[in-house]
């Protein structure tokens, strides 16, 4: 257990990217080569100043994360971008580069998946045995994780209550996974559509994605961790899986490091967009924690079922989903049915003065032109030929390299 921090005192951000071949844009399982090139030998974590690099479940995905808790969100876009440029330079002789977005539009998970074969591989192998990780929900997903600290049960209660309220709206801000295997899926956030059912063999792990109404460490253990531990026991005969690793809700409590990790954010086209989205979500969580638009008791009263009934259609329709639950809308001082895009516009209006102006352009672009999924579909313009999809995603790789938003 490291040092404990108070609410919003520090932050942790994690970004996941695919490695792809420059000419074919196919996923390239060479993260081990990348880490070896950087470090001189293979290690699963590389300390690179303010940002650390690490491997993931599959061999074509690399994670970049704040190297420990950070107090400054406003310099992170540039810090992540510097690391992206360094990685692309290391990958260039291997004819590879990083690709953004939450899912590869052409990957065939059955033939293209290679699991990580090095450290921690026994855990990944066990997961593969239980769930079969050669599927889009395992091997073709990249997300952004936001880690927010709490000091004690009192702070956990406020933070968990606020995060649960905001989770249903997240796909309407940052869906970026509209295409799989060369076809429009019909979901703006296909990553989350898979996420919902990914662990159907052991439903206790994901639950209803929205966490249960638990607001203390003791209740969390009883309501969430104990059922997970009991359900996994017949599969995990060697006792190598950890309850923190197994909990797959849309926000997970990490009492081992006194933080809640938000996991529903699809990764965007560049760090400028990712960090702007993180900042907006964090400021809205702050707004709720400070009871500026509604009380703590009201926030705690929302069941996972009701919140899920807002999240689920938002996964499909993204920012266009119309929310008609007036009690929910009242949480944000909205008095009539409106789209999720309109809810985010209202939320941005409420917190804009707290957000550094360096993030305004990215947030305003998303609120005006739609989620990255919407912008990708507009760029594809109903032409799902492999060449046209590659053309759009090559542009997205360029956005990542230049740290620029994807606009039409």
Buried (B, 14 or more C-beta within 10 A) or exposed (E): EEEBBEBBEBBBBBBBBBBBBBEEBBBBBBBBBBBBBBBEEBBBBBEBEBBBBBBBBBBBBBBBBBBEBBEEBEEBBBBBBBBBBBBBEBBEEBEBBBBBBBBBBBBBBEEBBBBBEBEBBEBBBBBBEBBEBBBBBBBBBBBBBBBBBBBEEEBBBBBBBBBBBBBBBBBBBBBBBBBBBBEBBEBBBBBBBBBBEBBEEBEBBBBBBBBBBBBBBEBBBEBBBEBBBEBBEEBBEEEEBEBBEBBBBBBBBBBEBBBBBBBBBBBBBBBBBBBBBBBBBBBBBBBBBEBEBBEBEBBBEBEBEBBBBBBBBBBBBBBBBEBEBEEBBEBBEBEEEBBBBBBBBBBBEBBBEEBEEBBEEBBBBBBEBBBBBBBBBBBBEEEEEEEBBBBBBBEBBBBBBBBBBBEE
